[in-house]
Amino acid sequence: AFKEDLRELRIPEDFIADFASVVFGNRRAALEATASQRDPHLPSIEDFRWRVDVTISTSSLARALQPSILMQMKLSDGTSQRFEVPVSKFQELRYNVALILKEMNDLEKRSVLKIQD
């Protein structure tokens, strides 16, 4: 199915054999090892904590009632990042993450991108 999909994309036959051997063959492990050594990478998230704080009042306002989201990430390189996000930015982040997940799901449904064992 993978080779047939590549033929539908009008990829030359010489390349189809190479692609198939990289994706499914014995050269895949060597390719992944080489790629992981050369690629720069960012630390991964080991722990993620969050909470919602509500400002009840400020020095200038008697009643504010403004929520904000505090997030703290512990990274694999040992550092810790802490930041505060207003609700409007959190909603924007949530929307964009959902959009990306939907696009990834749509891509996985395409037959060209399916990896078969």
PyMOL commands that set and color helices and strands:
alter all, ss='L'
color gray80, all
select helices_A, chain A and resi 2-8+13-24+27-38+87-109+111-113
alter helices_A, ss='H'
color red, helices_A
select strands_A, chain A and resi 45-55+66-75+80-86
alter strands_A, ss='S'
color yellow, strands_A
deselect
rebuild
show_as cartoon
